[in-house]
């Protein structure tokens, strides 16, 4: 697999064995970049993963957001998207009295949710699946949503490495908000440092090896063991 930084309009390849993927276009014999980002060549497919920009919600995305308001039948959630997001009462896993919605989720609470639909006027959310719902403990951090693929890694390799070495449970929202939960604050802060390192170095080749080195060098002496 080949990776490098490209800018819009830059020629990636003229080899006709390759096919244009996301973030690229075919122009004559050339495949060119449509945006600034990290060019990946995987088999015959080439694509550009953006390194900046806003989060564009898609159905099925797991996101993390903050409760901004409560209506008579649900909650308005900020997920750092261009559209307003709404979690209806019907998409909660248990009975909630309409007069006491704040007992389930109150203004300021953070919540892990799944996007159940994207409409012209907003985004619909759900917390019916396992692992979704109110965040009760741990810490949340923010990064650019376009860095998420690098933070997760191929088939989850990068995030699983960080989980293992920091003994921390990590939920990565596709909107760039990440929830870290460890046995203590030291583990959580170590995981935070590792994720921010990946985010800052997302354009670097051989990133996995650099992260492994970072984790080994910066690991706290008394990190918890499970």
KALINSUL-V995371 format. One record per residue. N is the residue number from 1. PSI is psi in whole degrees, -180 to 180 (999 if undefined). OMEGA is omega as a letter, one per 40 degrees, with the letter a starting at -180 (none if undefined). BURIAL is b if it has 16 or more other C-alpha atoms within 10 Angstrom, else e. Layout:
n->N psi->PSI omega->OMEGA burial->BURIAL
n->N psi->PSI omega->OMEGA burial->BURIAL
//
This chain:
n->1 psi->131 omega->i burial->e
n->2 psi->139 omega->i burial->e
n->3 psi->138 omega->i burial->b
n->4 psi->163 omega->i burial->e
n->5 psi->134 omega->i burial->b
n->6 psi->161 omega->i burial->b
n->7 psi->160 omega->a burial->b
n->8 psi->133 omega->i burial->e
n->9 psi->-12 omega->a burial->e
n->10 psi->135 omega->i burial->e
n->11 psi->128 omega->i burial->b
n->12 psi->-48 omega->a burial->b
n->13 psi->156 omega->i burial->b
n->14 psi->4 omega->a burial->e
n->15 psi->121 omega->a burial->e
n->16 psi->0 omega->i burial->e
n->17 psi->-14 omega->a burial->e
n->18 psi->152 omega->i burial->b
n->19 psi->141 omega->i burial->b
n->20 psi->132 omega->i burial->b
n->21 psi->-159 omega->a burial->b
n->22 psi->134 omega->i burial->e
n->23 psi->9 omega->i burial->b
n->24 psi->170 omega->i burial->b
n->25 psi->154 omega->i burial->b
n->26 psi->126 omega->i burial->e
n->27 psi->102 omega->a burial->e
n->28 psi->-124 omega->i burial->e
n->29 psi->-7 omega->a burial->e
n->30 psi->147 omega->i burial->b
n->31 psi->123 omega->a burial->b
n->32 psi->155 omega->i burial->b
n->33 psi->140 omega->i burial->b
n->34 psi->-12 omega->a burial->b
n->35 psi->165 omega->i burial->b
n->36 psi->129 omega->i burial->b
n->37 psi->-164 omega->a burial->b
n->38 psi->115 omega->i burial->b
n->39 psi->131 omega->i burial->b
n->40 psi->136 omega->i burial->b
n->41 psi->110 omega->a burial->b
n->42 psi->103 omega->a burial->e
n->43 psi->-129 omega->i burial->e
n->44 psi->-11 omega->a burial->e
n->45 psi->136 omega->i burial->e
n->46 psi->143 omega->i burial->b
n->47 psi->166 omega->i burial->b
n->48 psi->119 omega->i burial->b
n->49 psi->117 omega->a burial->b
n->50 psi->143 omega->i burial->b
n->51 psi->2 omega->i burial->b
n->52 psi->165 omega->i burial->e
n->53 psi->177 omega->a burial->e
n->54 psi->160 omega->i burial->e
n->55 psi->126 omega->i burial->b
n->56 psi->108 omega->a burial->e
n->57 psi->144 omega->i burial->b
n->58 psi->149 omega->i burial->e
n->59 psi->132 omega->i burial->e
n->60 psi->-15 omega->i burial->e
n->61 psi->138 omega->i burial->b
n->62 psi->128 omega->a burial->b
n->63 psi->163 omega->i burial->b
n->64 psi->131 omega->a burial->b
n->65 psi->176 omega->a burial->b
n->66 psi->134 omega->i burial->b
n->67 psi->121 omega->a burial->b
n->68 psi->-28 omega->a burial->e
n->69 psi->161 omega->i burial->b
n->70 psi->130 omega->i burial->b
n->71 psi->-173 omega->a burial->e
n->72 psi->-18 omega->a burial->e
n->73 psi->22 omega->i burial->e
n->74 psi->-163 omega->a burial->b
n->75 psi->140 omega->i burial->b
n->76 psi->124 omega->a burial->b
n->77 psi->133 omega->i burial->b
n->78 psi->116 omega->i burial->b
n->79 psi->22 omega->i burial->b
n->80 psi->39 omega->i burial->b
n->81 psi->164 omega->i burial->e
n->82 psi->-17 omega->a burial->e
n->83 psi->153 omega->i burial->b
n->84 psi->140 omega->a burial->e
n->85 psi->143 omega->a burial->b
n->86 psi->131 omega->i burial->b
n->87 psi->106 omega->a burial->b
n->88 psi->153 omega->i burial->b
n->89 psi->-33 omega->a burial->b
n->90 psi->-15 omega->a burial->e
n->91 psi->22 omega->i burial->b
n->92 psi->148 omega->a burial->b
n->93 psi->-8 omega->i burial->e
n->94 psi->168 omega->a burial->e
n->95 psi->133 omega->i burial->e
n->96 psi->125 omega->i burial->b
n->97 psi->130 omega->a burial->e
n->98 psi->-24 omega->a burial->e
n->99 psi->-8 omega->a burial->e
n->100 psi->42 omega->a burial->e
n->101 psi->-30 omega->a burial->b
n->102 psi->-18 omega->i burial->b
n->103 psi->-25 omega->i burial->e
n->104 psi->-50 omega->i burial->e
n->105 psi->125 omega->a burial->b
n->106 psi->164 omega->i burial->b
n->107 psi->131 omega->a burial->e
n->108 psi->-17 omega->i burial->e
n->109 psi->148 omega->i burial->b
n->110 psi->144 omega->a burial->b
n->111 psi->142 omega->i burial->b
n->112 psi->127 omega->a burial->b
n->113 psi->167 omega->i burial->b
n->114 psi->140 omega->i burial->b
n->115 psi->117 omega->a burial->b
n->116 psi->-16 omega->i burial->b
n->117 psi->148 omega->i burial->b
n->118 psi->121 omega->a burial->b
n->119 psi->172 omega->a burial->e
n->120 psi->-27 omega->a burial->e
n->121 psi->-2 omega->i burial->e
n->122 psi->-174 omega->a burial->e
n->123 psi->134 omega->i burial->b
n->124 psi->138 omega->a burial->b
n->125 psi->162 omega->i burial->b
n->126 psi->148 omega->i burial->b
n->127 psi->30 omega->a burial->b
n->128 psi->-27 omega->a burial->e
n->129 psi->161 omega->i burial->e
n->130 psi->140 omega->i burial->e
n->131 psi->-3 omega->i burial->e
n->132 psi->160 omega->i burial->b
n->133 psi->-168 omega->a burial->b
n->134 psi->139 omega->i burial->b
n->135 psi->116 omega->a burial->b
n->136 psi->-27 omega->a burial->e
n->137 psi->-177 omega->a burial->e
n->138 psi->-166 omega->a burial->b
n->139 psi->158 omega->i burial->b
n->140 psi->146 omega->i burial->b
n->141 psi->163 omega->a burial->e
n->142 psi->142 omega->i burial->b
n->143 psi->170 omega->i burial->b
n->144 psi->134 omega->a burial->b
n->145 psi->-26 omega->i burial->b
n->146 psi->-10 omega->i burial->b
n->147 psi->-10 omega->a burial->b
n->148 psi->-45 omega->i burial->b
n->149 psi->-37 omega->i burial->b
n->150 psi->-36 omega->i burial->b
n->151 psi->-39 omega->i burial->b
n->152 psi->-44 omega->a burial->b
n->153 psi->169 omega->i burial->e
n->154 psi->120 omega->a burial->e
n->155 psi->32 omega->i burial->e
n->156 psi->13 omega->a burial->e
n->157 psi->-42 omega->a burial->e
n->158 psi->-48 omega->a burial->b
n->159 psi->-33 omega->i burial->b
n->160 psi->-35 omega->i burial->b
n->161 psi->-45 omega->a burial->b
n->162 psi->-41 omega->i burial->b
n->163 psi->-47 omega->a burial->b
n->164 psi->-46 omega->a burial->e
n->165 psi->-19 omega->i burial->b
n->166 psi->-3 omega->a burial->b
n->167 psi->47 omega->a burial->b
n->168 psi->138 omega->i burial->b
n->169 psi->132 omega->a burial->b
n->170 psi->128 omega->i burial->b
n->171 psi->118 omega->a burial->b
n->172 psi->115 omega->i burial->b
n->173 psi->140 omega->i burial->b
n->174 psi->-14 omega->i burial->b
n->175 psi->6 omega->i burial->b
n->176 psi->0 omega->i burial->b
n->177 psi->131 omega->a burial->b
n->178 psi->135 omega->a burial->b
n->179 psi->127 omega->i burial->b
n->180 psi->131 omega->i burial->b
n->181 psi->113 omega->i burial->b
n->182 psi->-180 omega->i burial->b
n->183 psi->-21 omega->i burial->e
n->184 psi->169 omega->a burial->e
n->185 psi->-30 omega->i burial->e
n->186 psi->-44 omega->i burial->b
n->187 psi->-43 omega->a burial->b
n->188 psi->-41 omega->a burial->b
n->189 psi->-33 omega->i burial->b
n->190 psi->-43 omega->i burial->b
n->191 psi->-40 omega->i burial->b
n->192 psi->-46 omega->i burial->b
n->193 psi->-42 omega->a burial->e
n->194 psi->-43 omega->a burial->b
n->195 psi->-41 omega->i burial->b
n->196 psi->-32 omega->i burial->e
n->197 psi->-46 omega->i burial->b
n->198 psi->-43 omega->a burial->b
n->199 psi->-43 omega->a burial->b
n->200 psi->-31 omega->a burial->e
n->201 psi->21 omega->a burial->e
n->202 psi->-21 omega->a burial->b
n->203 psi->-3 omega->a burial->b
n->204 psi->139 omega->i burial->e
n->205 psi->154 omega->a burial->e
n->206 psi->35 omega->a burial->e
n->207 psi->-38 omega->a burial->b
n->208 psi->-45 omega->i burial->b
n->209 psi->-38 omega->i burial->e
n->210 psi->-36 omega->i burial->e
n->211 psi->-42 omega->i burial->b
n->212 psi->-43 omega->i burial->e
n->213 psi->-42 omega->i burial->e
n->214 psi->-45 omega->a burial->e
n->215 psi->-41 omega->i burial->b
n->216 psi->-41 omega->a burial->e
n->217 psi->-34 omega->a burial->e
n->218 psi->2 omega->a burial->e
n->219 psi->126 omega->i burial->b
n->220 psi->147 omega->a burial->e
n->221 psi->-31 omega->a burial->e
n->222 psi->46 omega->i burial->e
n->223 psi->144 omega->a burial->e
n->224 psi->158 omega->i burial->e
n->225 psi->138 omega->i burial->e
n->226 psi->999 omega->none burial->e
//
